[in-house]
Amino acid sequence: MLTALFAGLAFTLSSAFAAIVLGRNLTRSLAAAMVFIVGLGFSLMIAGAGFQSLVVVVLGALMLATIQIFGWMLVDVDRDHLPATDRPTRIARSLAFLLVGGGLGLLVVNALVAGEFAILGPPPVVATPGEIGALLFGPLREVTLLVGLAIAASLLAILLLLQDDGQKG
């Protein structure tokens, strides 16, 4: 079972990488992304996620279909689906923006009416950055701070050196 899980995760990660590499063509990128969703669902099913794996696959497929529909209308990088300057394209893009904006507006209005943004009961306890640092680094938090400052200073020095080389060349 562990071998199948690793194989499924390797397949999923390679298809996600393919979706990034093929990003210049929207159709191939979305096809690779669909393969990623299938691989992720397979890996989750092997890991024992059960119903949650089905939910992830269905929602991922719906989101990719939405991206595909609006992507072809709004971000046609290859200029092979819709002409860039004709009137029907502008109308389709306007309708897409109105649909997305209207849907988001309805979602916010519904959440406000339902009271989703109201905090019921006592306010949640939020850890301070010092408490998180003490939890993660324990007694080495001062050393971690010094190492972080040294890394930031070295990156700043490299940036200044690169800018100096650019002005001379």
Buried (B, 14 or more C-beta within 10 A) or exposed (E): EEEEBEBBBEBBBBBBEBBEEBBEEBBBBBBBBBBBBBBBBBBBBBBEBEEEBEEBBEEBBEEBEEBBEBBBBBEBEEEEEBEEEEEEBEEBBEEBEEEEEEEEEEEEEEEEEEEEEEEEEEEEEEEEEEEEBEEEEEEEBEEEEEEEEEEEEEEEEEEEEEEEEEEEE
